[in-house]
Amino acid sequence: VAPALVLVAPLVLVARGQRGRQLEWVDLVRPVDLVTLPGGVAQSTAVGGLLVGLAALGAARLGRRALLPGCAVVLPVLLLFAAGLVVPLWVPRYLVFVVPFACLLAGAALAAVPLPGALGVLVLAGLLGLPDQAALRRTHEWPRSARIDYRGAADVIAAGQRPGDAVVYSPRHSWLFLDLGVEYRLRDRTPRDALLVEGPARRGDLWAAECDRPAECLAGVP
């Protein structure tokens, strides 16, 4: 653990200046957030609750042998919770790496069940999580009904696009990431980004840099 902390320390120091930029929507953690954690990690309340229940049964069945995988699940949660009481950084998906250890405990519970019953539980978990997983693939917004229709926007652009056309994204600096969504849908058919100066990857940022003299940059652009 010590070498890992040494390697991570510079990232922690740099990240202190970015918390407001990337986690401004996160509040200090509350006890009720622990209750909603399984659903947040699994992106499905039903699947998260089922996994926790099976993991608890597996831990009871394993006894002392459950100590290591149990600690691998519980300790990161408690550490992030404790940190979240002081600094607003409680985001359930940050704990997705504890899922394999919870699955080990759940597997220990299912190992005591005849194969048809165990397969039935797995199928049930898949069916319970199917609607949430389908919604997750339609939008990154919450609630999932607040869909961001990137495909629709891309279809509008593609239908009216002519050779040499350029595009301007507005708003650029928002959590909608309209430019990324449209580029993902249109691929190599994406119109030239008229105001783009430097992309997010080169900037090391979440958003691209735009021309600071848009009138000049747009002159003569169809």
SULURPE-V460888 format. One record per residue. N is the residue number from 1. RES is the residue in one letter. PHI is phi in whole degrees, 0 to 359 (* if undefined). Layout:
BEGIN
<<N/RES/PHI> <N/RES/PHI>>
END
This chain:
BEGIN
<<1/V/*> <2/A/300> <3/P/300> <4/A/296> <5/L/297> <6/V/297> <7/L/290> <8/V/278> <9/A/308> <10/P/300> <11/L/295> <12/V/297> <13/L/295> <14/V/294> <15/A/292> <16/R/302> <17/G/276> <18/Q/249> <19/R/301> <20/G/294> <21/R/281> <22/Q/257> <23/L/233> <24/E/293> <25/W/270> <26/V/265> <27/D/258> <28/L/299> <29/V/289> <30/R/235> <31/P/305> <32/V/295> <33/D/293> <34/L/294> <35/V/292> <36/T/273> <37/L/300> <38/P/303> <39/G/293> <40/G/290> <41/V/290> <42/A/276> <43/Q/57> <44/S/200> <45/T/298> <46/A/296> <47/V/291> <48/G/298> <49/G/296> <50/L/297> <51/L/296> <52/V/296> <53/G/298> <54/L/294> <55/A/297> <56/A/295> <57/L/295> <58/G/295> <59/A/296> <60/A/295> <61/R/286> <62/L/281> <63/G/68> <64/R/295> <65/R/293> <66/A/276> <67/L/299> <68/L/294> <69/P/295> <70/G/296> <71/C/294> <72/A/295> <73/V/271> <74/V/282> <75/L/298> <76/P/300> <77/V/297> <78/L/294> <79/L/294> <80/L/293> <81/F/296> <82/A/297> <83/A/294> <84/G/290> <85/L/287> <86/V/254> <87/V/237> <88/P/289> <89/L/217> <90/W/282> <91/V/230> <92/P/307> <93/R/293> <94/Y/296> <95/L/258> <96/V/297> <97/F/289> <98/V/276> <99/V/300> <100/P/302> <101/F/288> <102/A/295> <103/C/293> <104/L/299> <105/L/294> <106/A/296> <107/G/297> <108/A/296> <109/A/290> <110/L/288> <111/A/296> <112/A/273> <113/V/255> <114/P/305> <115/L/307> <116/P/301> <117/G/293> <118/A/296> <119/L/296> <120/G/297> <121/V/295> <122/L/296> <123/V/297> <124/L/299> <125/A/300> <126/G/296> <127/L/292> <128/L/296> <129/G/271> <130/L/302> <131/P/299> <132/D/293> <133/Q/292> <134/A/295> <135/A/294> <136/L/297> <137/R/275> <138/R/263> <139/T/201> <140/H/260> <141/E/277> <142/W/230> <143/P/291> <144/R/295> <145/S/288> <146/A/277> <147/R/285> <148/I/258> <149/D/271> <150/Y/297> <151/R/298> <152/G/297> <153/A/297> <154/A/295> <155/D/296> <156/V/298> <157/I/295> <158/A/297> <159/A/292> <160/G/254> <161/Q/283> <162/R/234> <163/P/306> <164/G/89> <165/D/295> <166/A/238> <167/V/228> <168/V/237> <169/Y/262> <170/S/214> <171/P/280> <172/R/279> <173/H/270> <174/S/218> <175/W/281> <176/L/284> <177/F/49> <178/L/299> <179/D/296> <180/L/294> <181/G/294> <182/V/290> <183/E/297> <184/Y/296> <185/R/282> <186/L/272> <187/R/55> <188/D/284> <189/R/266> <190/T/292> <191/P/298> <192/R/298> <193/D/281> <194/A/297> <195/L/259> <196/L/290> <197/V/249> <198/E/211> <199/G/286> <200/P/300> <201/A/297> <202/R/291> <203/R/284> <204/G/68> <205/D/224> <206/L/277> <207/W/234> <208/A/282> <209/A/265> <210/E/254> <211/C/300> <212/D/274> <213/R/232> <214/P/301> <215/A/299> <216/E/289> <217/C/291> <218/L/266> <219/A/299> <220/G/78> <221/V/268> <222/P/285>>
END
